[in-house]
Amino acid sequence: VPVDASLHSAWKEGKLVFRDEPLSSVLKDMERWYNVRFVMEDEQLQNHLYQATFQNETLEEVLKLLAFTAPISYKIQDRKMKSDGTWTTKTILIQKKKGENNNKKNQESADTPS
């Protein structure tokens, strides 16, 4: 399998590049890039393939784009101060978008001629 070297060096140019990567891998890269923690609440989402290139986007912008193009919703949890005075890492909960299966069924019904 040929390897595209530009994908592996894109980080040097400030780019996050994903080409048919599972969402679990995308989120791992984003954890390192933005110093956050993702919690995927629905295991079915792990293998959802994703393709995108992000450059100079904030975490919030990337999350909005992910939610727009993938069957997910997210919730950002507030950071909390620990007893030693340090702060917890920002945590983002990733959930399957509500009504996703119903939307597909409704779309299929709409496409079926009567």
C-alpha positions in Angstrom: 0.0 0.0 0.0 1.6 3.3 -1.0 2.0 5.9 1.7 1.3 9.6 1.1 4.2 11.3 2.8 2.4 14.6 2.7 -0.2 13.3 5.1 2.5 12.5 7.7 4.3 15.9 7.4 1.2 18.0 7.2 1.4 18.7 11.0 4.6 20.7 10.3 2.5 23.0 8.1 -0.2 23.4 10.8 -2.6 21.0 9.2 -4.7 18.1 10.5 -5.3 15.8 7.6 -7.5 12.7 7.6 -8.1 10.4 4.7 -10.7 7.7 5.3 -9.7 7.3 8.9 -11.9 5.9 11.6 -13.4 8.5 14.0 -11.5 6.9 16.9 -8.2 7.7 15.2 -9.3 11.2 14.3 -10.2 11.9 17.9 -6.9 10.5 19.1 -5.0 12.9 16.8 -7.2 15.8 17.9 -6.6 15.0 21.6 -2.9 15.5 21.0 -3.4 18.6 18.8 -5.7 20.5 21.1 -4.7 19.0 24.5 -8.2 17.7 25.2 -9.8 14.4 26.1 -12.5 12.8 24.1 -15.0 10.3 25.5 -16.9 8.4 22.9 -20.2 7.4 24.4 -21.4 5.1 21.5 -18.9 2.5 20.3 -20.6 2.3 16.9 -19.1 5.7 16.1 -15.5 4.4 16.4 -15.4 3.0 12.9 -17.2 5.8 11.1 -14.7 6.8 8.4 -13.8 10.5 8.1 -12.0 12.6 5.5 -11.1 16.2 6.1 -8.3 18.7 6.2 -8.2 21.3 9.0 -5.8 24.3 9.0 -5.8 27.0 11.7 -9.3 26.1 12.9 -10.0 26.3 16.6 -11.2 23.3 18.5 -14.8 24.7 18.5 -14.7 25.2 14.7 -13.5 21.6 14.1 -16.1 20.2 16.5 -18.9 22.1 14.6 -17.6 20.7 11.3 -17.4 17.2 12.6 -20.9 17.4 13.9 -22.1 18.8 10.6 -20.5 16.0 8.5 -20.6 13.0 10.8 -23.5 11.4 12.7 -22.3 12.9 16.0 -23.2 15.5 18.6 -20.8 16.8 21.3 -20.8 18.4 24.7 -17.8 20.2 26.1 -17.4 19.7 29.9 -16.1 22.6 32.0 -12.6 22.2 33.4 -12.5 21.9 37.2 -9.8 22.9 39.6 -8.3 19.9 41.5 -7.4 20.0 45.1 -3.7 20.6 44.3 -4.6 23.8 42.4 -4.1 22.3 38.9 -7.0 22.1 36.4 -8.5 19.0 34.7 -8.1 18.6 31.0 -11.0 19.8 28.9 -13.2 16.8 28.1 -15.5 16.5 25.1 -18.3 13.9 25.1 -19.0 12.5 21.7 -22.5 11.0 21.2 -24.4 9.5 18.3 -26.7 12.2 16.9 -30.2 11.7 18.1 -32.7 10.6 15.5 -29.9 9.6 13.1 -31.5 6.2 12.3 -35.0 7.7 12.0 -33.7 10.3 9.6 -32.4 7.6 7.3 -35.6 5.6 7.4 -37.6 8.7 6.7 -35.3 9.6 3.8 -35.7 6.0 2.3 -39.5 6.3 2.6 -39.4 9.7 0.8 -37.3 8.2 -2.0 -39.7 5.2 -2.5 -42.3 5.9 -5.2 -45.9 5.4 -4.1 
